[in-house]
């Protein structure tokens, strides 16, 4: 593994205080070295790429002007915080980013005092920074500054507008920096994108803006604030369409300015430092700035994995035999197949058409698949509205992101018994993105809602069949299908559609004394465990339950009557999940088997490769085999090669 060497200036920067010792004229070189260091690291070790390249100049300017960590800096989502981490004492260990036991890929309060707020989901920065600013105002800490950096993609969610509405009347000293690059992971959508484009391209506004900033640049800092107040009314009058959205909310609006001009950014931030109250600086940036391929294909280079930094060739595993597809691709292709046969099918995704593979339907049937932006709540209620008109809606939301729309699932879908089909991608432990992205809780929080069907396929064929079953006319109920990130187990996955009777599981194999009950993809871990155990003459039974709700009671009666020891396996939290459902059934029916629940323990699981996290949580093949041996009262065989 090649050593990543920092440039001569960057190598001297271990804290923002070191950065402040440099002359202003040296900041351009610092930006060049920081950008190159990110390229070098990510090309070798992987990670998010384009977002951090796009804010290099902003990152340097913020830490140069503001007194972090006393001045509190909140990065929205955190994909773009690599430069921030490198400048705040983590350069020497940055190669561990997103690796098991290493740095988090996102800002994290427990990792550094410079990470003012933990992030992972989008659109939280303005609310968090405003809360900090209000607290400082209350405590009389008038020297402290509070900055939120939010992208225009994150602005498509509802939460930032709730926060902006409050900020404008709060009187709190908060600076909101709108990083406008027209991208989240996929291209941004909606009216806000058009609005920001209008601001950026308004010749009248830009001429006025340039004149103002030239004039302000010639004034002492003390006069900056006074003149800014005087011209505020004039700014509104000159170009009302371009300025009134943010200013109508009570925010002083500045910009747009070039987010890649570090000297201009520095001077601008110095001026804004002394202007009290809520304000918004609009900067224009390019995601992937400084790496040509990333600028041209910003979606691909959001998180490309490792690559050759010279040629730009992304490293891919050489495949000699057919491999199973990713579950999300099975979803995407199957959705197109079903939609070709059923004209009532529509698809909804909140800003993840590439991630969830709804892009296949969007390309082939653009009028029937909709990206609503980062707006999970809207996605759910929009789907409910479509369902009232007889549409069969496949609403694809990552399991972790569905948490944001929980109220809508209950009030707008379940109570009204509307047959929306929720496909929860990234269920279970997702890997390198860590605790903000793990889909740990959906089984527990969905199975308690009346009128919902909650299911999980063990393989690609079951995913197809569950999707097929959910869209049938007779399946007129809200339907949840959860599946993990990454590869399945079936290279030949395009199997004929078969209806699955809702609430029925299937027996994988008979056994002796012990039964393993699984839900979803971990059933494959149980199959592997049974193969291991068969070499030791231990033969547990295995049942793929398929449904958490309604759970297959006939099958559970069969299991309880035949086996007095049961192991449940799930890739969800053990608190209130599938195992809890099994225990509830046993208690309600006066069965008293010995039950061991395997799954995600009742604690926060950090980041790492999925297989590392499955091992840590004890529900991989080895963990299941160990649990069977424990219940059977036998020791694991001695590994003479250990």
C-alpha positions as CSV (number, residue, x, y, z in Angstrom):
1,X,0.0,0.0,0.0
2,X,1.5,3.3,-1.0
3,X,2.2,5.9,1.6
4,X,0.2,9.1,1.3
5,X,2.5,12.1,1.6
6,X,1.1,15.6,2.3
7,X,2.5,18.7,0.6
8,X,5.0,21.0,2.3
9,X,2.3,23.4,3.7
10,X,-0.3,20.8,4.5
11,X,2.2,18.7,6.3
12,X,2.7,21.6,8.8
13,X,-1.0,21.9,9.6
14,X,-2.2,19.8,12.5
15,X,-4.8,22.2,13.7
16,X,-6.6,25.3,12.4
17,X,-4.2,27.3,14.5
18,X,-1.4,26.2,12.3
19,X,-3.4,27.2,9.2
20,X,-3.9,30.7,10.7
21,X,-0.1,31.2,10.9
22,X,0.1,31.2,7.1
23,X,-0.1,34.2,5.0
24,X,-3.3,34.8,3.0
25,X,-1.3,34.4,-0.2
26,X,-0.4,30.8,0.8
27,X,-4.0,29.7,1.0
28,X,-4.2,28.8,-2.7
29,X,-1.3,26.4,-2.3
30,X,-2.9,24.9,0.8
31,X,-6.0,24.3,-1.2
32,X,-4.1,22.6,-4.0
33,X,-2.2,20.4,-1.5
34,X,-5.4,19.5,0.4
35,X,-7.2,18.6,-2.8
36,X,-4.3,16.4,-3.9
37,X,-4.2,14.7,-0.5
38,X,-7.9,13.8,-0.7
39,X,-7.4,12.4,-4.3
40,X,-4.4,10.4,-3.2
41,X,-6.2,9.0,-0.1
42,X,-9.5,8.1,-1.7
43,X,-7.9,6.6,-4.8
44,X,-6.1,4.1,-2.6
45,X,-8.5,3.6,0.3
46,X,-11.9,4.5,-1.2
47,X,-14.6,6.7,0.3
48,X,-16.7,9.6,-0.8
49,X,-14.9,11.7,-3.3
50,X,-16.6,14.4,-5.3
51,X,-18.3,16.2,-2.4
52,X,-15.1,16.9,-0.5
53,X,-13.3,18.1,-3.6
54,X,-16.0,20.6,-4.2
55,X,-15.6,22.4,-0.8
56,X,-11.8,22.5,-0.4
57,X,-11.6,26.3,-0.7
58,X,-14.6,26.7,1.6
59,X,-13.1,24.4,4.2
60,X,-9.8,26.2,4.2
61,X,-11.5,29.6,4.3
62,X,-13.8,28.7,7.2
63,X,-11.0,27.4,9.4
64,X,-8.8,30.3,8.5
65,X,-11.4,32.9,9.4
66,X,-13.3,31.4,12.3
67,X,-12.0,30.3,15.7
68,X,-13.0,26.6,15.5
69,X,-13.8,24.7,17.6
70,X,-15.0,27.6,19.9
71,X,-16.8,28.8,16.8
72,X,-19.0,25.9,15.9
73,X,-19.1,24.5,12.4
74,X,-21.8,22.0,11.3
75,X,-21.5,20.1,8.0
76,X,-24.7,18.8,6.5
77,X,-24.6,15.1,5.7
78,X,-20.8,15.0,6.1
79,X,-19.8,13.6,2.7
80,X,-17.9,16.8,2.1
81,X,-16.1,16.9,5.5
82,X,-12.9,15.1,4.5
83,X,-10.9,18.3,4.2
84,X,-12.3,19.4,7.5
85,X,-11.0,16.2,9.1
86,X,-7.6,16.5,7.5
87,X,-7.2,20.1,8.8
88,X,-8.3,19.3,12.3
89,X,-5.7,16.8,13.5
90,X,-6.7,13.6,11.7
91,X,-4.4,13.8,8.6
92,X,-2.0,11.1,9.9
93,X,-4.9,8.6,10.5
94,X,-7.0,9.6,7.6
95,X,-6.1,6.4,5.7
96,X,-8.3,4.6,8.3
97,X,-11.4,6.5,7.1
98,X,-14.5,4.3,6.9
99,X,-12.5,1.2,7.9
100,X,-13.4,-1.1,10.8
101,X,-12.1,0.6,14.0
102,X,-10.9,3.7,12.1
103,X,-12.3,7.2,11.4
104,X,-15.9,7.6,10.7
105,X,-16.8,8.8,7.2
106,X,-18.9,11.5,8.7
107,X,-18.4,14.2,11.4
108,X,-18.8,12.6,14.8
109,X,-18.8,14.3,18.1
110,X,-17.0,11.5,20.0
111,X,-14.2,11.6,17.4
112,X,-13.1,15.2,17.6
113,X,-13.9,18.4,19.4
114,X,-14.0,20.1,15.9
115,X,-17.0,17.9,14.9
116,X,-19.7,20.1,16.5
117,X,-22.6,17.9,15.5
118,X,-22.8,14.3,14.3
119,X,-24.4,13.9,10.9
120,X,-25.1,11.3,8.3
121,X,-28.6,12.0,7.2
122,X,-29.1,15.2,5.2
123,X,-30.7,18.5,6.1
124,X,-30.0,18.7,9.8
125,X,-27.3,21.4,9.8
126,X,-29.4,24.6,10.0
127,X,-31.5,23.3,12.9
128,X,-28.5,22.1,14.8
129,X,-26.4,25.3,14.3
130,X,-29.4,27.4,15.2
131,X,-29.8,25.5,18.4
132,X,-26.2,26.1,19.2
133,X,-26.5,29.8,18.4
134,X,-29.6,30.2,20.6
135,X,-27.8,28.5,23.5
136,X,-24.9,30.9,23.1
137,X,-27.2,33.9,23.0
138,X,-28.9,32.7,26.2
139,X,-25.6,32.2,28.0
140,X,-24.2,35.5,26.9
141,X,-21.4,34.0,24.8
142,X,-21.5,36.8,22.2
143,X,-18.0,36.0,20.9
144,X,-19.0,32.6,19.5
145,X,-20.1,32.1,15.9
146,X,-22.2,29.3,14.5
147,X,-22.0,28.1,10.9
148,X,-24.1,25.6,9.0
149,X,-22.8,24.4,5.6
150,X,-25.7,22.9,3.6
151,X,-25.9,21.8,0.0
152,X,-28.7,22.7,-2.4
153,X,-29.6,19.0,-2.6
154,X,-30.2,18.9,1.2
155,X,-32.3,22.1,0.9
156,X,-34.9,20.1,-0.9
157,X,-36.0,18.5,2.4
158,X,-38.6,20.1,4.6
159,X,-36.4,20.4,7.7
160,X,-34.2,23.2,6.5
161,X,-37.2,25.3,5.7
162,X,-38.6,24.8,9.1
163,X,-35.2,25.9,10.5
164,X,-34.9,28.9,8.2
165,X,-38.4,30.0,9.2
166,X,-37.3,30.0,12.8
167,X,-33.8,31.4,12.2
168,X,-35.2,34.5,10.6
169,X,-37.1,35.6,13.8
170,X,-34.7,34.1,16.3
171,X,-32.2,37.0,16.4
172,X,-29.5,34.3,16.9
173,X,-26.0,34.8,15.3
174,X,-26.0,32.0,12.8
175,X,-24.4,31.9,9.3
176,X,-25.9,29.5,6.8
177,X,-23.7,28.7,3.8
178,X,-25.6,27.4,0.9
179,X,-23.2,25.3,-1.2
180,X,-24.9,25.3,-4.5
181,X,-23.6,22.7,-7.0
182,X,-26.8,21.4,-8.5
183,X,-26.1,17.9,-7.1
184,X,-26.7,15.6,-4.2
185,X,-25.8,12.1,-5.2
186,X,-27.9,12.3,-8.3
187,X,-28.8,15.6,-10.0
188,X,-31.1,17.8,-8.0
189,X,-34.7,18.1,-8.9
190,X,-37.6,20.5,-8.2
191,X,-38.4,24.2,-8.1
192,X,-35.7,25.1,-5.7
193,X,-33.1,24.1,-8.3
194,X,-34.7,26.5,-10.8
195,X,-34.9,29.2,-8.2
196,X,-31.2,29.1,-7.4
197,X,-30.4,29.0,-11.1
198,X,-32.4,32.1,-11.5
199,X,-30.4,33.8,-8.8
200,X,-27.1,32.8,-10.3
201,X,-27.9,33.8,-13.8
202,X,-29.6,37.1,-13.1
203,X,-27.5,39.7,-14.8
204,X,-29.1,42.6,-13.0
205,X,-28.6,40.9,-9.6
206,X,-25.0,39.9,-10.3
207,X,-24.0,43.4,-11.5
208,X,-25.5,44.8,-8.3
209,X,-23.8,42.2,-6.2
210,X,-20.4,42.8,-7.8
211,X,-20.7,46.6,-7.3
212,X,-21.7,46.0,-3.6
213,X,-18.8,43.7,-2.9
214,X,-16.2,45.9,-4.5
215,X,-17.5,48.8,-2.5
216,X,-17.5,46.8,0.8
217,X,-14.0,45.5,0.0
218,X,-12.7,49.1,0.1
219,X,-14.2,49.8,3.6
220,X,-12.8,49.1,7.0
221,X,-14.4,46.2,8.8
222,X,-16.3,48.6,11.2
223,X,-18.0,50.2,8.3
224,X,-18.9,46.9,6.6
225,X,-21.7,46.1,8.9
226,X,-23.2,49.6,8.8
227,X,-23.3,49.8,5.0
228,X,-24.6,46.2,4.8
229,X,-27.6,47.3,6.8
230,X,-28.2,50.3,4.6
231,X,-28.1,48.5,1.3
232,X,-30.4,45.6,2.5
233,X,-33.6,47.4,1.4
234,X,-32.0,48.4,-1.9
235,X,-31.0,44.8,-2.6
236,X,-34.6,43.7,-2.2
237,X,-35.9,46.4,-4.4
238,X,-33.4,45.9,-7.3
239,X,-34.2,42.2,-7.9
240,X,-37.2,41.0,-5.9
241,X,-37.6,37.6,-7.6
242,X,-34.0,36.6,-6.8
243,X,-33.8,37.8,-3.3
244,X,-37.1,37.5,-1.6
245,X,-37.2,33.8,-0.7
246,X,-34.5,33.9,2.0
247,X,-34.9,37.6,2.9
248,X,-38.7,37.1,3.3
249,X,-37.8,34.6,6.0
250,X,-35.8,37.2,7.8
251,X,-32.3,36.2,6.7
252,X,-29.8,38.6,5.2
253,X,-28.8,37.1,1.8
254,X,-25.3,37.5,0.4
255,X,-24.0,36.1,-2.9
256,X,-23.9,34.1,-5.0
257,X,-20.1,34.1,-5.1
258,X,-17.5,31.7,-6.5
259,X,-16.9,29.0,-4.0
260,X,-13.5,28.1,-5.5
261,X,-11.9,31.5,-5.0
262,X,-10.4,31.0,-1.6
263,X,-9.2,34.6,-1.3
264,X,-12.6,36.0,-2.1
265,X,-14.2,33.5,0.2
266,X,-11.8,34.5,3.0
267,X,-12.6,38.2,2.6
268,X,-16.3,37.5,2.4
269,X,-16.3,35.4,5.6
270,X,-14.3,38.0,7.5
271,X,-16.9,40.6,6.6
272,X,-19.8,38.3,7.6
273,X,-18.1,37.4,10.8
274,X,-19.0,40.8,12.2
275,X,-22.5,41.1,10.9
276,X,-24.9,40.0,13.7
277,X,-28.0,38.0,13.4
278,X,-29.1,35.3,10.9
279,X,-27.6,35.4,7.5
280,X,-27.1,33.2,4.4
281,X,-24.1,33.1,2.1
282,X,-24.8,31.5,-1.3
283,X,-21.7,30.0,-3.0
284,X,-21.4,28.3,-6.3
285,X,-19.2,25.2,-6.5
286,X,-18.5,22.2,-8.7
287,X,-18.8,18.8,-7.2
288,X,-15.5,16.9,-7.9
289,X,-13.6,20.2,-8.6
290,X,-10.0,19.6,-9.5
291,X,-10.4,16.1,-10.9
292,X,-11.8,16.2,-14.4
293,X,-13.5,12.9,-14.5
294,X,-15.3,13.6,-11.3
295,X,-16.5,17.0,-12.6
296,X,-17.9,15.3,-15.7
297,X,-19.7,12.4,-14.1
298,X,-20.6,13.6,-10.6
299,X,-22.9,10.7,-9.8
300,X,-20.4,8.0,-10.6
301,X,-17.6,9.8,-8.7
302,X,-19.7,10.4,-5.6
303,X,-18.1,7.3,-4.0
304,X,-16.3,5.4,-6.8
305,X,-14.2,3.0,-4.6
306,X,-10.5,2.8,-5.3
307,X,-9.1,3.9,-8.6
308,X,-6.0,4.8,-10.6
309,X,-5.6,8.5,-9.9
310,X,-3.6,9.0,-13.1
311,X,-5.9,7.2,-15.6
312,X,-9.1,7.5,-13.6
313,X,-9.8,3.8,-14.1
314,X,-12.0,2.5,-11.3
315,X,-10.8,-0.7,-9.8
316,X,-13.3,-3.5,-10.3
317,X,-13.1,-7.1,-9.2
318,X,-12.2,-9.5,-12.1
319,X,-15.1,-11.9,-12.5
320,X,-14.4,-15.3,-14.0
321,X,-17.7,-16.9,-13.2
322,X,-21.2,-15.4,-13.1
323,X,-21.9,-13.6,-9.8
324,X,-25.1,-12.8,-8.0
325,X,-26.5,-9.3,-8.7
326,X,-27.0,-6.6,-6.1
327,X,-30.4,-6.7,-4.5
328,X,-31.1,-3.1,-5.6
329,X,-30.5,-4.1,-9.2
330,X,-32.9,-7.0,-8.9
331,X,-35.5,-4.6,-7.5
332,X,-34.9,-2.1,-10.4
333,X,-35.1,-4.6,-13.2
334,X,-38.0,-6.5,-11.6
335,X,-39.9,-3.2,-11.2
336,X,-39.6,-2.6,-15.0
337,X,-40.8,-6.1,-15.8
338,X,-43.8,-5.7,-13.6
339,X,-44.6,-2.2,-14.9
340,X,-44.5,-3.5,-18.4
341,X,-47.4,-5.9,-17.5
342,X,-49.3,-3.6,-15.1
343,X,-50.0,-0.1,-16.3
344,X,-51.1,1.0,-12.8
345,X,-47.5,0.6,-11.4
346,X,-45.6,3.8,-10.5
347,X,-42.2,4.3,-8.8
348,X,-41.3,6.9,-6.2
349,X,-37.8,7.6,-4.7
350,X,-36.5,10.4,-2.5
351,X,-33.3,11.4,-4.3
352,X,-31.8,7.9,-4.7
353,X,-32.6,6.7,-8.3
354,X,-29.1,5.4,-8.8
355,X,-28.7,3.9,-5.3
356,X,-32.0,2.0,-5.3
357,X,-31.8,1.3,-9.1
358,X,-35.1,3.0,-9.9
359,X,-33.1,4.7,-12.6
360,X,-33.9,1.8,-14.9
361,X,-37.6,2.6,-14.8
362,X,-36.9,6.4,-14.9
363,X,-35.0,5.9,-18.1
364,X,-37.5,3.6,-19.8
365,X,-40.7,5.0,-18.3
366,X,-40.0,8.6,-17.3
367,X,-43.6,9.5,-16.7
368,X,-44.1,6.6,-14.2
369,X,-41.1,6.9,-12.0
370,X,-40.5,10.1,-9.9
371,X,-37.5,11.4,-8.0
372,X,-39.0,13.8,-5.4
373,X,-35.6,15.0,-3.9
374,X,-34.5,14.5,-0.4
375,X,-38.1,14.4,0.9
376,X,-38.9,11.1,2.5
377,X,-42.1,12.4,4.2
378,X,-43.4,13.8,0.9
379,X,-42.5,10.5,-0.9
380,X,-44.7,8.5,1.5
381,X,-47.7,10.8,1.4
382,X,-47.4,11.4,-2.3
383,X,-47.5,7.6,-2.7
384,X,-50.6,7.5,-0.5
385,X,-52.3,10.1,-2.7
386,X,-51.5,8.1,-5.8
387,X,-52.8,4.9,-4.1
388,X,-56.2,6.6,-3.5
389,X,-56.5,6.7,-7.3
390,X,-55.9,3.1,-7.8
391,X,-52.2,3.3,-8.6
392,X,-49.8,0.5,-7.4
393,X,-47.0,2.5,-6.0
394,X,-43.5,1.1,-5.3
395,X,-42.0,3.6,-2.9
396,X,-38.3,2.8,-2.5
397,X,-36.7,4.3,0.6
398,X,-33.5,3.2,2.4
399,X,-34.4,1.6,5.7
400,X,-32.5,4.2,7.7
401,X,-34.1,7.1,5.8
402,X,-37.6,5.7,6.3
403,X,-37.3,6.7,10.0
404,X,-37.9,10.2,8.8
405,X,-41.3,9.3,7.3
406,X,-42.6,7.2,10.2
407,X,-45.5,9.5,11.0
408,X,-46.7,9.4,7.3
409,X,-46.5,5.6,7.2
410,X,-48.9,5.4,10.2
411,X,-51.3,8.3,9.5
412,X,-51.4,8.5,5.7
413,X,-50.9,4.9,4.7
414,X,-51.7,2.4,7.5
415,X,-54.7,4.0,9.1
416,X,-56.3,4.4,5.6
417,X,-55.2,0.9,4.5
418,X,-53.7,2.3,1.3
419,X,-51.8,-0.4,-0.7
420,X,-48.5,1.4,-1.0
421,X,-45.6,-1.0,-1.5
422,X,-42.6,0.1,0.5
423,X,-39.3,-1.4,-0.6
424,X,-36.8,-0.7,2.1
425,X,-33.3,-0.9,0.6
426,X,-30.2,-1.1,2.8
427,X,-31.9,-3.1,5.5
428,X,-29.5,-4.5,8.2
429,X,-25.9,-3.5,8.6
430,X,-24.8,-1.5,5.6
431,X,-21.1,-1.4,6.3
432,X,-18.7,1.6,5.8
433,X,-21.3,4.4,6.2
434,X,-21.9,3.2,9.8
435,X,-24.6,3.9,12.4
436,X,-26.4,6.7,10.6
437,X,-27.1,4.4,7.7
438,X,-27.6,1.0,9.3
439,X,-31.1,-0.3,8.7
440,X,-31.4,-1.7,12.2
441,X,-34.8,-0.7,13.4
442,X,-37.4,-1.1,10.6
443,X,-38.6,-4.6,11.7
444,X,-39.2,-3.3,15.2
445,X,-40.9,-0.1,14.3
446,X,-43.0,-1.4,11.4
447,X,-44.3,-4.6,13.0
448,X,-46.2,-2.7,15.7
449,X,-48.3,-0.8,13.1
450,X,-51.7,-2.3,12.3
451,X,-52.7,-3.1,8.7
452,X,-49.0,-3.5,7.5
453,X,-47.5,-6.6,5.9
454,X,-43.8,-6.8,6.8
455,X,-41.7,-9.2,4.8
456,X,-38.1,-9.9,3.9
457,X,-36.8,-12.2,1.1
458,X,-34.0,-14.6,1.6
459,X,-32.8,-14.4,-2.0
460,X,-33.4,-12.7,-5.3
461,X,-36.1,-15.0,-6.4
462,X,-38.1,-14.3,-3.2
463,X,-37.6,-10.6,-3.7
464,X,-39.1,-10.9,-7.2
465,X,-42.0,-13.0,-5.9
466,X,-42.8,-10.6,-3.0
467,X,-42.8,-7.7,-5.4
468,X,-45.1,-9.6,-7.8
469,X,-47.4,-10.6,-4.9
470,X,-47.6,-7.1,-3.5
471,X,-48.8,-5.5,-6.8
472,X,-51.6,-8.1,-7.4
473,X,-55.1,-6.6,-7.3
474,X,-56.1,-8.9,-4.4
475,X,-53.1,-7.7,-2.3
476,X,-54.9,-4.6,-1.3
477,X,-52.9,-3.7,1.8
478,X,-49.8,-1.7,2.7
479,X,-46.8,-4.0,2.0
480,X,-43.2,-3.7,3.2
481,X,-40.4,-5.6,1.6
482,X,-37.0,-5.1,3.2
483,X,-33.7,-6.3,1.8
484,X,-30.0,-5.6,2.3
485,X,-27.3,-3.7,0.5
486,X,-25.1,-5.6,-1.8
487,X,-25.0,-9.0,-3.5
488,X,-27.6,-11.7,-3.2
489,X,-26.9,-15.4,-3.7
490,X,-28.3,-16.3,-7.1
491,X,-26.3,-15.8,-10.3
492,X,-29.3,-17.0,-12.3
493,X,-31.8,-14.7,-10.5
494,X,-34.4,-13.9,-13.2
495,X,-36.9,-16.6,-12.2
496,X,-40.5,-16.9,-13.2
497,X,-42.9,-15.0,-11.0
498,X,-44.9,-16.9,-8.4
499,X,-47.5,-15.7,-5.9
500,X,-46.5,-16.1,-2.3
501,X,-49.4,-16.5,0.2
502,X,-49.0,-13.6,2.6
503,X,-47.9,-14.7,6.0
504,X,-46.4,-18.0,5.1
505,X,-42.9,-19.2,5.6
506,X,-41.1,-22.2,4.1
507,X,-39.1,-25.1,5.6
508,X,-35.6,-25.3,4.4
509,X,-34.7,-28.6,6.1
510,X,-35.8,-30.8,9.0
511,X,-33.6,-31.3,11.9
512,X,-33.1,-32.7,15.4
513,X,-33.7,-31.0,18.8
514,X,-32.9,-27.4,17.6
515,X,-34.7,-25.2,15.1
516,X,-33.3,-22.1,13.4
517,X,-35.8,-19.5,12.4
518,X,-34.6,-16.8,10.1
519,X,-36.0,-13.7,8.4
520,X,-34.5,-12.3,5.2
521,X,-31.0,-12.6,3.8
522,X,-29.4,-14.0,7.0
523,X,-31.2,-17.2,6.2
524,X,-28.2,-17.8,3.9
525,X,-25.9,-17.5,6.9
526,X,-28.0,-20.3,8.5
527,X,-27.6,-22.5,5.5
528,X,-23.8,-22.1,5.7
529,X,-23.9,-22.8,9.4
530,X,-25.9,-26.0,8.9
531,X,-23.3,-27.2,6.4
532,X,-20.6,-26.5,9.0
533,X,-22.5,-28.3,11.7
534,X,-23.3,-31.3,9.5
535,X,-19.6,-32.2,9.5
536,X,-19.9,-32.5,13.3
537,X,-23.1,-34.6,13.1
538,X,-25.3,-31.8,14.3
539,X,-28.4,-31.3,12.3
540,X,-30.7,-28.3,13.3
541,X,-33.9,-27.7,11.4
542,X,-34.1,-24.4,9.4
543,X,-37.2,-22.4,8.6
544,X,-37.3,-19.3,6.4
545,X,-40.2,-17.3,7.9
546,X,-40.4,-14.7,5.1
547,X,-42.9,-12.6,7.1
548,X,-42.6,-10.8,10.4
549,X,-46.2,-9.6,10.1
550,X,-48.4,-11.5,9.8
551,X,-46.1,-14.2,11.2
552,X,-46.7,-17.8,10.1
553,X,-48.5,-19.1,13.2
554,X,-49.1,-22.5,11.8
555,X,-45.4,-22.9,11.2
556,X,-44.6,-21.6,14.7
557,X,-47.0,-24.2,16.2
558,X,-45.2,-26.9,14.2
559,X,-41.8,-25.7,15.4
560,X,-42.9,-25.3,19.1
561,X,-44.3,-28.9,19.1
562,X,-41.3,-30.5,17.6
563,X,-38.3,-28.5,19.0
564,X,-37.6,-27.4,22.6
565,X,-34.7,-25.2,21.6
566,X,-35.0,-22.4,19.1
567,X,-32.6,-19.9,17.6
568,X,-34.0,-16.8,15.8
569,X,-31.7,-14.9,13.3
570,X,-32.4,-11.4,11.9
571,X,-30.4,-8.4,10.6
572,X,-32.4,-6.0,12.7
573,X,-32.3,-5.0,16.3
574,X,-33.0,-7.8,18.8
575,X,-35.0,-5.3,20.9
576,X,-38.6,-5.6,19.6
577,X,-37.7,-7.3,16.3
578,X,-38.4,-10.7,14.8
579,X,-37.1,-12.7,17.7
580,X,-39.4,-10.7,20.0
581,X,-42.3,-11.6,17.8
582,X,-41.4,-15.3,18.1
583,X,-41.2,-15.0,21.9
584,X,-44.6,-13.2,22.0
585,X,-46.1,-16.0,20.1
586,X,-44.6,-18.7,22.4
587,X,-45.8,-16.8,25.5
588,X,-49.3,-16.3,24.1
589,X,-49.6,-20.0,23.3
590,X,-48.1,-21.3,26.5
591,X,-45.0,-22.8,24.8
592,X,-41.8,-22.8,26.8
593,X,-38.9,-23.6,24.5
594,X,-35.4,-22.3,25.2
595,X,-35.0,-19.4,22.7
596,X,-31.8,-17.6,21.8
597,X,-32.1,-14.4,19.7
598,X,-29.4,-13.5,17.3
599,X,-29.3,-10.1,15.5
600,X,-28.1,-6.6,16.0
601,X,-27.6,-6.0,19.8
602,X,-29.1,-3.1,21.7
603,X,-26.3,-0.7,21.1
604,X,-24.9,1.5,18.4
605,X,-22.9,-0.5,15.8
606,X,-20.0,1.5,14.3
607,X,-18.8,1.2,10.7
608,X,-16.9,-1.6,9.0
609,X,-17.3,-4.1,6.2
610,X,-20.7,-5.9,6.5
611,X,-18.9,-9.2,7.1
612,X,-16.9,-7.7,9.9
613,X,-20.0,-6.3,11.5
614,X,-22.0,-9.5,11.1
615,X,-19.2,-11.3,12.9
616,X,-19.1,-8.6,15.7
617,X,-22.8,-9.0,16.2
618,X,-22.6,-12.8,16.2
619,X,-25.1,-13.7,13.5
620,X,-22.8,-14.7,10.7
621,X,-22.4,-18.4,9.8
622,X,-19.9,-18.9,12.6
623,X,-22.0,-17.1,15.2
624,X,-25.1,-19.2,14.3
625,X,-23.1,-22.4,14.5
626,X,-21.7,-21.4,17.8
627,X,-25.2,-20.7,19.1
628,X,-26.4,-24.1,18.0
629,X,-23.4,-25.8,19.7
630,X,-24.2,-23.8,22.9
631,X,-27.8,-25.0,22.9
632,X,-26.7,-28.5,22.1
633,X,-24.2,-28.5,24.9
634,X,-21.2,-29.4,22.7
635,X,-17.9,-27.6,22.2
636,X,-16.6,-26.2,19.0
637,X,-14.1,-28.5,17.3
638,X,-10.5,-27.6,17.8
639,X,-8.9,-25.8,14.8
640,X,-5.5,-27.3,14.4
641,X,-4.6,-24.6,11.8
642,X,-5.4,-21.7,14.1
